[in-house]
Amino acid sequence: MMLLLHLLLTVTFAQTNSNSCNQHNPMSPDVPACPTTGSKLLSENYPIMAATVSDDAGGSRYVKEYVTKVLKAQPTKSPQFFLHVTDDTWNEVVREIRKQAPDEATAKRWIAGLSRVQTRHRWNWQQDYFESFFDSKTGRPVLREVQGYGRHGNAFKDLTKASGADCSIKAGKELSNDYYKSGHSGGNIEAVNGLCLVGSDHFEGDEWDKYAKVTCENPAAAVKTPSDFLGVGHTDEFFKTLKDPSQKAPCDFSLAFASPKKGLELLKKNPQGRAFDFSNVSPEEVMVRMRQAPYSRICMEYAYTKALKNRGIKPGNSKEKRMRGVSQFLLDIILPPVSAGSFIATKKDAESLRMEEYIATLNEEGVSDPPLDSGDRRQARIDRMNRERALLRQAGMIKTENAGPLLKDCYNMTNKDLADMFEDDFEMKEFNESVEKATQKFKAELLAKAKKAYPQCNPKTVDLPDLFLGDMNYDVEPPTYAVGSADSIFPNPTNGEIVENTFILPEPVNPAFKADIDKSIKDLGLNTDYIDTHFAHTLNGNLHCSSHAMRYCRPQGGQK
């Protein structure tokens, strides 16, 4: 009873004594000056006054990880958190902070920085339905809603009510430009100091110019990014402004770009490494993940190329493969004559042995049919998969030691297996080469713009490994990527968030990629921290899409 009373008092204190915003004075001389290019966007080398996150898709686990990792990265002047969460998640976050804080005084201060957004619309994609700008007179954040986005319900209204009361953060004019398109979303809008980046996604004719004028205010500060190759084409899926702690403002920034070329090089340099590593979750969850996009798409490609090789046929004509259709593909590839004998996992590391033991147990003991009414979304997916397996078992399709060979062998793919897929399927290889060409061209254009705006600066750049699945457009000359066809195989490494000197980003899944990211970011003088964001990755988004940091700057001439 006393424990419950203590918890209730803690929650009440957190909800009524929010004060973290008071630690952030935009007029302080140590705050970087606001840009003077005319654009009111701030990049991620600026400090965070407040942040918002929801438990809609990632549940309490994601919110707890996000909040505590941000607090540890910015422990002294911690940001205010506006949480779109249930009662249970709120209580779990409070408990987690008390558990991870270095002392009781810090725990109380961190908890006091939590604000509950009273809303019925806990929309996950906090980055997309609004964008943060700054007030040139005060340096404080100004939030502008994306007109026509719609799916977030009253989330923006409820957020601005809470952030206005606790942090005096104001709402600005809507980001409107005729009817809504994906390119209008906040995730498609980024900044490099005073430069304003808007992706090309879904824009036609002069639509981009019109929206860039609305968003960037000064057309001379606008930069177009090649976001249109992605299915959900947003700039934050392949670009990130990082901090450079070795430089003083306004040169304290560096630039990161997703690079398929580097991704393929790393696969070849680490041929025996695991392509996928989900050793941090249960075997049941591994099976769930491998059945979800984008991993299921890789699995199908892997099945296709392996089956053709087993039949003495050279893979490669992806265009012909697509024309045959999914039904024929399933008949030819997925059914038992192929799947029962074509996949031989030669890898015998601890993770593959763990999965083999799980498969063996599954066949020996069977699968229970769990209840249908699970309240946890991830558990619901596991339950659904278990029910499907039970039906397959009853139908006689799971009955030997080869049960689940496709998923198991896909999960046990080596980097060489994945690299060979790119070599065998010329369209996959050409698509990633086309994306690399576009991002490198964008890099050159952005550096030229940055040099013109800040002649005294020489920003560092870093390529972060990524690989994409997508289609080529062979009806144009020269052939290029098909617009809107791509999905990132791995969680996008640029879709993270800079918090002071730490880059918090999605768990890369591939160990070789993770080691390279760690080294690249460390070489920039930054730290790395990771969050498992599978829930967002399978929905074509990621960590940055599922959060929103509100940054501030020092007005020109302001200092007190």
N, C-alpha and C positions, 0 to 999 in steps of 0.2 A: 504493500500500500504506500509506504514511504517512497519507494522507488518510482512508482507511478506519479505521485505528487511532485517529486523532483523533476521528472521528465516534463510534466505539464507546465511547471513554472519556467523551465528552460525554454520551452516552445513559446510561452507567452512573452518572456523576455526578448526572445529573438524577433518576435513579430511586432513588438511595440517600441523597441529601442534601437532601431536600425540607424547606424551612424557612420558606416565606412566611407560614404561619400564625403563626409566632413574632413577626411584626411587628405583629400585631393583638392589643392588650391591651384587653379589654372594660372594665377598670377605669380606663382613661385618662380624664382629665377632658374631653378633646376629643371623646369618643364620646357620641352622643346617648343620653339616659336611656331605659331600657325603658318602654314604655307601662304604665299602671296600671289599665286598664279591665277586666282579667281575661283578655283575649284574648292569646295567646302568638304571634300572627303579627306580622311586621315588614313594613312597606312599603318602597318602593324609595328613600326618602330616607335610609335607614340604610346604613352601609358594608358592603362585601362582604368576608368572610373567605375564602371558597372558592367555586369554581364548577365545574360539571361539564358535559360536552358529549360527543357521540358522533359517529362518522363513518359510522354505519349508513346514513343516507339521503343526507346532503349530501357525503359523501366527505371527502377530506383538504382540499379547497379551503375548505369551510365551517369546518372546525375551525381551520385556519390563520388565516382571517380573524377568526373569533370570538376566539381567544386573543390575537392580536396587537392587535386593536382594543381589547379590554378592558385589556390591559397599557398601551397608550398613554394610555387614559383614566384609569387608576389606576396611574401609573408608580412612585411612591415606595413606598407600602405595597401592593404588588401582591398579588392573591389567590392562593391555592393552586388549581391546576387538577387536577381528577381526570378523566382522559381515558379514555373507553371506545373505544379505537382499535386498529387493526392495527399491526403493526411498521412497515410502510411509512409510515402516517400519522404515527406517533410520530416517525420520523426526519425527515419533511418539516416537522413543527412545529418541531423543534429547529433545523433549517437556516433556517427562515423567521425565527425569533426572532433568530438570529445575524445575519441579513441586515438586519433592521429595527431592532434595538436601537441606541441612539445611541452606545454604546461597549462595549468588551469586558467591563468590570466589570458593566455593566447586563445584558448578555446572559447572563453567568454567573448573576447573581442571578435573572433571569427563568426561565432554564432550570432552576435549582434548585427552582423552585416548581411543577414539573410532576410529577404522580404518575400512574403507569400503573395503571388499574383492571384487574386480571387477571380477565377475564370472557369467557365465550363468548356473552353476551347484550348486544350493543352497541345497545340500544334507542334509537331516535332521540328519542322524545318524553320528554326528561328532566324536563320540567315536570309531567308528568301522573301518574306512578306513585308519587310521594311529594310531600310538602309540607314546607317548612322552618319550624320554630318556634324559640323561644328558651327557654333555661333561666333562670327568674326569679332564680336564685341566682348564676349565673355570667355570664349574658348571652350565652353561647355558643350556636351553632346546635344544634337538636335535629331529627332527621329522622324523619318519621312516614310509613310506607308506606300506600298506599291499598289496603285489603283487597279482594280479588276482581278487581283490575285484570288481573293474570295474564299479559298479553302480554310483560312485561319479563323473564320468566324469573327468573334469579338476580341480575339487575342490582342490585337494592337491597341484597341481602346482600353482594355483592361491593363495592359502593360504600361501605357502612358499615364494612366491614372495612378498606378503604384509608383512608377519612377518619378513622376512629377511631385508626388507627396513626399517621398523619401530623399530624393536627390535633386529636385528642381530641374529635372531633365524635361525639355519641352518637345512638343510635337510640331513639325514643320509642314510645309505645303506638300501635298501628295506628289508622288512620282508618277505623273499621268502622261500618257501618250496614246490616244485613241484606245483601241481594245487591247487587252492583255495578251502578251506572248511570253514564252519562257525566258527570252532574253531580257525582259524587264526585271526579273527577279534579282534580289540583293546579292545572291551568290555569283551573278554575272558581272557585278560591279566591284572593282578593286581600285587600289590607289598605290602610287609610289610617290611619297611626299605630296607635292602639289599636282602631280599628274593623275589624271582620272581615266581608268581603264574600263571599257565596256566591251563585252564579247559580241561576236557577230551572230550568235545563235538565233535562228528563226527570223532574222530581219531581212527584208527585201527592199529593193529600190532605195529610196532616201529615208527609210524608216530608222536606220541606225543613226544617221546624222541628226534626225529630229530628237531621238531619245538621248543621244549624247549631249545635245544642247540643253535638254531638260535636266539631265543628271550632273553634267560637268560644269554647266553654266558658261564657262569660257571654252569655246570650241578649240582654241589653240592648245588647251591642256588635255584634250581628249586623245586617247590611243585606242585603236581597235585591236582586239585579241581574236585569234582564230578558234573560238569556242564552238563553231558550228559542226565540227566533226563528231561531237558527242551526242548520244541519245538525249541526255539531259545536259545541254551544252552551257556550262557555266565556267567562267574564268578560273574560279578557285579549284577546279578539278585538274588544272595543269600549271598553275602559276601561283607564286606566293612571294610577297615582300617580307624579307627577314630583317633582323636587326644586325648592325655591325657595331659591337660595343667598343671596338678599337678606334672608332672615328667619332668626332663631335658633330652635332647637328649643324647644318642639314645633311651632312654626308654619312650619317650613322645608319645606313640601310644597305642591304645586299639583296640579291634577286635569285629566286629558285625557280627552275623550270622542270617539268616532267620530261623524261627522256627515254623513249623506247630503245634508242640505240644503246644507251648505257645498260638498260635492263637486259637486252639480249647478250651484251658483252659479259655481264656478270654471270648469266646462266652458263655461258661457255667456259668462263674462268673457274667456275665451281661446279663441275659436271656431276659429281656424286652427292651434292647437297640436296636436301629436300626442296621440291618446288613449293609444297604447302606444308605448313606446320601448325596444327591445332592442338598441340600437346597440352595446352593449358585448360582444355575443356574435356568433358566426358566423351567416351566412345559414341554414345548415343547422339550427342551434339555434333560430333565430327560427321556422322552419317547425315544428319540434317543439313549441315552446311554444304556438304559435297553434292547434295541434291538441289541446292538453290543456285540461281544465277549469281555471279557469272561462272562459278565453278562447274555447274552442270553443263554449261556450254563447252567448256574446256574438255570435260569428260566425254561429251559426244564427239568432239573433234578427235580426241585421242582414240576413241573406239573406232572411228572411221578410218584414220590413217593406219592403225594397227591391223585392222581387218583387211584392208587393201593389201598391205605388205604380206600378210599371211597367205593371201591368194595370189601373190606374185604380181600384183598390180601396183604401178607407181602412183602415189597420191599426187594431187596437184591441181586438177581442174575444178577449183572451188565453184566456178560459175555453173558448170554442168551439175555439180553436186546439189546446189541450191535448186536448180530447175527440176530435179527428180522429186523434191518435196520431202517433207518430214515423215509422212506415212511410209513411203518406200524405204527411207533411211532406217526407220525403226524395224521394218520387216527384215532388212538385209543385215543390220548390224547388231541391234540390241537383243534380239531373241536368242534363246539358249544355244543354238549351234555355234554361234560366234562367241558369245559372252562366257560360255562354260569352259572354253579351252584356249582362247586367244590371249589372255592376259596373265602374264607370269611375273609376279612381283619379285625381283631379285634383291631388292633392298632389305637388309635385315638389321636396321637400327632399332633402338628401343621403342620408337613410336610405331613402326610397322609391326613389331612383335606384339605390342599392346593391342593393336587393331585385329591381328590374326587371332589372338586369344578371345577377343570380344566376339568375332564372327563364329568361332568354334563353339563358344558358350551359347550363342544365339541359336545355332542349329541343334545343339544338344538339349537345351532346356526350353526352347520355344519362346514365344512372346506373349505376355499377358495383354489383355485388352483393357487399357486404362479408361477411367471415366472421361466423359466428353466435356465436362464443365470446368476446365482448368482456368484460373484467373490470370495466370502468367502467360504472356504471349509466346515466349521462347519454349516454355514447357508445353504449350498447346501444340506447337509445331512438332515437338518430339512425340507427343501423344498421337497426333495425326499420322506421323510416319510409322509408329508402332502398330496402329490399327491397320494401315495399309500392308505392312509386313505380315501381320496375322492373316489377312485375307489371302495374300500370295502363298503363305504356307499352307493354308487350307486347300488352295487350288493345286497344290503340288509343285509350285514353281520355286519354292525354297525347301530343299530337302537333302542337299548334299553338303560336303565340306566346302564346295564352291559358292555357297550362298553369298550374295552381294559382291561378286568378283569385280564388277565394273567399278563400283564406288570405292572398294578397297584398293584396287590397283590404280585408280585415278589418284587417290589420296597418297599413294606411295610413289607417285611420279618423281623422278629425279629432275634436276635442272637440265641435264642432257636430254631427257625425254621431252621436256617442254621446248628446249631449243631446237630439237630435231623436228618438232611439229611445225615450227616457223620455217624451217628449211624445206620441209616436205610440201607445205601448203603455200604456194607462191603468193596467193592473195593476202594471207595473214602477214607475210613478210613485207609485201609491197605496201599494204595499208599502214603498217607501223613506220616504214620508211617515209611515207607521205606525211604522216603526222609529225615525225621528226623534222622534216623539211619545213613544215609550217611553223613549228614552235621555234626553230632556230632562226627563221626569218623574222618572226615576232621579237625574238631576243635582240637581234641587231637593230631593229626599228626602235625598240624601247630604250636601249642603251643610247642611241643617237638622240632621242628626245630628252632623256635624263641628262645627258652631257650638255645639251643646249640650255636646259632649265637651270642646271647646277654645274657650270664650267669647272668649278673648283673640286668637284667630286669624281672619283673613279670607283664606282661601286663594284664589289666582287659579285661574281655569279657562280651558281652551282647547279649542276644537272643531277636530278634525283631519279632513280630507276623506276620505270613504269612500263607496262605493256598493255596493248589494247586489242580487243576483238572488234572487227568491223568489216565493211564491204568497200570494195573499190568501184569507182565509176569509170568504166572502160569506154563509155560513149563520148568522152571528151578527150582532147589531145593537148598536152600529154595527160594520161590517166591520173586521177587523183582520188582522194578519199571520198566516199559517198556521204553527203551531208546527213547528219543525224543518225549515223549507223553504229557509233562506237560505244563500247562499255569497257571500263578499265578491268583488267583481270584481277589485279591486286588493289587493295585500298589505296586511293590516290595519296602519295606522300606529301603533296602540296596542300592537301585539304586539312590543314591543322591550324594551330593558333600560336602566335608569339606572345608570351607572357614574360615581360622583362627580358631576361637573358635565357629563357627556356623555350624551346620549340616543342609544343605538345601536339603530337600527331597520331594518326591511326596506326595500330599494330600492323606492320608490313606483311605478315604471314610468311614471307620468304626469308629465311635466315641470312642468306647472302645479301639480299637487298637491305636488311636491317643493319648489318655490319657496315655496309657502304654508307648508308644514311648517317649512322652514328659518327663515322669518321668525317664525312663531308661537313656536317653541322658543327662538330667539334673544331674543325679547322677554321671555321668562321668565328670561333670564340664563344659559341653557344652550347647549351646543354640540350639533351633530348629527354623526352618522357613520352610514354605511349599509353593509349587507351584502346581496348578491344572494341571496335566499332562495326562488327559484322552486321548488326541489325540495320545500320544505315547503308553499308556498302551494298548489300543485296537489294536495297531500294534505290540504287543509283545516286546515293549521296554519301556524305561522310561527316567527320567530326566538326569541321568548320561550318558545314551546312546545318548541323544540328545544335548550333550555339550562336551566340552573338555578343561580341565585346564592344562596348561603347567607350570610345577613346576621347581624349581631350588634349588641348594644346594651349600655349600661352599667347594671348592676343598680342599683335605687334605693338611694342612700346609698353606693354603691361608688365609690372614687376612690383610685387609687394607681399 
